[in-house]
């Protein structure tokens, strides 16, 4: 299984776990647990054999993000999972709580790391202290680390860390719509870049067209436990949905119909990011 029939695929999210150790106020799944418990996620970890099966099928040099709905660092065999994707560019977006506890599994192994910093986080002070210690411990070794600034955050104290700050705009908790302050960027081709180049594999092996919040699974196009990724990527359901996108009718694709995101992350107005004040 070489992955050479995965034409156009550039980014895969492999959900090692959907468990999380933080209760963020804007998190969609916390809203689901509270208001729509019948759709709440079944928490657990991806089977190690499935992780290895996925790794064998992916082409080299694409991006593999080892998270989706959960905190990937909670995966018991995190470092082993990272090593399975040695031919790809590995990344994780983390809340940072386990950076020091898992430092030996991260430093020198993972290629890139993004730590989410969001507005009105009651644990922001503790997170900052962990970040300071982790950056000092890591030194010049990988992973290349950025801070993902979500919403209105006072970035003054984060400048001392010497990290690139990547801004993201808050949106509704139950999906990528109702963006605050600015509309998402639409690519010139009028087709969502995420749909064209992205795949998300949930911890149970179900494969989705992207990482948009999807508690009812309407974006699922296959199952990596029973089919190869090639078969899923080139399957009839994705082909049909691709035609809708090409015709400017993403409203005919269940998950895309109510999504306002077009695969182009939306940040704050330009500032000089080379000076750490993005």
N, C-alpha and C positions, 0 to 999 in steps of 0.2 A: 504494500500500500504506500505509494509514493506521493500522492497529492497533486500530481501533475495535471489532473483534470479539474482542478479547483481554479479555473481561469477567472481572474478578476478579484479573487479573495485576497484581501490585504490585512485584515484584522479579525482575530477570533477571541472571544471571551470564553474562558473555560472556568465555570463556576465550581471551584474546588469545594466550597461550602456555601450554604445560604444562611448559616448561623451568624449572628452578630453580637458584639459585646457593648453596643452603644445604642441609646434610644434618642435619635435625632428628632427634633420637633417637626421637621419638614419631610420626614421619611414616609413614603407612600405605604410601605408595608405595615408600619405602625398604625397608620390610619385604617388600613384594611382590618387589622386585628381588632381595632376598637369598634369600627362602624359596620364592617362586613365580615364577620368571623367565618362565615361559610366559605370564603375565598382565601383565607389565611394560608400562608405557605406551610408546607410540611418540612420542618427543619432537619438537616442532616448533611452528610459529607458525600462527595463523589467517590465511588469505588476506585481504589488504586489501579486495578486492572483496566478500568475504563479510561482513566487518565493516560495510561501508557498506550492504549489502543488509539486514542485521539492523537497523541504525539507522533506516532508512527505514520499517520496519514497526512500530516500537514507539510506543505512545502517549506523550504528554508527561507529565512530572511523576512518572513511576515511577522506582524506583531501578535504576540499571544499575551492577553491580559488575564491574570489568574484570579479573577473575581467577576461577580455580576451583582447579585442581590445581597451578598453577605460580606463579611470581613475575612478575606482570604488567608490572613495570617493565623486564623484559628484552625486551619487544616493541620491535623496532627503530623503529617509527613510533608510539610511545606517544601523543605529544601530538596527532598527527593523528587517532588513534582517539578520544581524549577529545572532540575538537571535533566529531566526527560525532554525538555524543550531547548536543548543546547544548540540546535540549529536555527532557532528562531530568536526574535527580540522579545525578551520577557519583561513584563511590567505588572505592577499591581497598584491599585488605588486603595489607600488604607486610611482608617481614622487615626492611626499612629499609636494606639494604646499599647500595642505589643512590640513596638520597635526595639526596645531594649531587651525584652525577654527573648525575642527571636533574632537578635542581632547576628548571631553566628550562622543562622540559616539564610539571612538576607545579604549581609556584606560579603562581597566577592563572588556572589552567585547571581543574584537578580540584576538585570541590566538597567532598569529604570524604576523609579518609585515616585508616586504622587501622594501627598498627604493632604486630605481634605480639611480645610479650615473654614468654618461657616459662621455666619452671623448669629449672635445671641446664644453661643454655646456655653453652657455653665461650666464645662470642663476645659475651657480654652487655656486657662493658666497652667493646669497640669499638662496639657498637650504641649504647650510651649517648652516647658522644662524637659520633657521627654525628647522633643526635637533637638534642643541644645545639646543634650548628652549624646544623642545618636549621631549627630553631625560631627561632634568632636571625636567620637569613637570610630566613625567611618573614615574620616580623613579624606584622602584622595582616591580611595578605592570605590568601585561601583557598589551600589547603583547610583546612577545619575538621578538626583533628587530635586523635585519641584514641589511647590506648595500650590494646591488648588483652592483658590479663594472664592468662596461661594456666597454671593450676596454682599451686603454692606458690612465690611470688616475693616477695622482700623489697622492698617498694615504697618504702621510706624515701627512697632517693636520687632516685626518679622524681618525687617531689612538687615538687621545685624547678623542673621543666619547666613547671608550671602547666597541665598537660593533664588532661582527664578520664580516669580509669582505669576500664576496663570489664573486669570479671572473667569468666573462662570456666573451666569445669570440664573437666579432662582425662578422656578416655574411651579405649577400646581403639583401637589403631592401625589396625585393619582395618575400623572402622565406628563408628557412633554408638551404642555399647552399652557395658555395664560401666562406667558413669560412676563416677568416684571421689568418695566422700564423700556425694554427694547424688543423688537421682533427678531426672531431667528433669521440668520442669513440664508438666502436661497441661492444655490449654485446656478450659473448661467445655463446649464443644460436642462434645468427644470426637473431634474431627477434626484432623489435623495441619495447622497453619497453612501450613507450607511447601508441602504438596501443593496446598492451595487457591489459593495466591497466588504461587508461585515457578516459575521455569523456569531451567534451566541449559543453555547452549549450549557444547559442547565445541569445541576448536580445529579439529576436523575437520568441524564442522557438525552432528554428532549432537546431538539435544536430549533432555535428561533431565528428570525430574520435580523434581529438587532437586540440591543440591550434596553430598549424602552420598557418601562414598567408594564407588565402584562400578567396580572394575577390570574386571569381566566384562560391564558394560553392560546389566545386567538392568533398569535403570530408564529405558532409552532409549525414547522415544515417537515419534521421527521424525527427519527429516534436513532441516536448513534449506537445504541445497544443492538439494534437489529439490522441496520443498514450502514454502508460506508458513507463517509462525508461526501465523497464524489457523487454517490447516488442521490443524496439529499440536496446538494448544491445544484445539481443538474436535473432535479426532479420536476414533475409536472406542475406541482403547486407553485414552486418558486418561478418557473417559466411563465405560468399564467399571470402571477402577480407582477413579474417584470414587464410583461406586455402592458399591463394597466399603467405602470409608472411611465413607460415610454410614450404612452398616449396622453399623458397628463391627467390620468384618472386614478390617482392614489386613493381617492375616496372609495374605490371599489375593493381595496385591500383592508380587511377588518382592523388590523392594528394601526395601519397608516391613516385610516379615515379620520381619526380624531387627534392625530399627532401633528404638531406644528414644527417639529424639528426636521431639518433637511440634511443631516449628517455633517454640518459645519458648526462646530462649537462657537457659541456667542459669548464674547467677553466684554470688558470695559473699553472705553475709548482709548486710543493709543497713548502710551507713555513710554519713556525710555526704559525698556526692560533690562538693558545691559547694566543698569545701575541698581537693579533690584527694587525699583519703585513702580512696577507695572500695575 
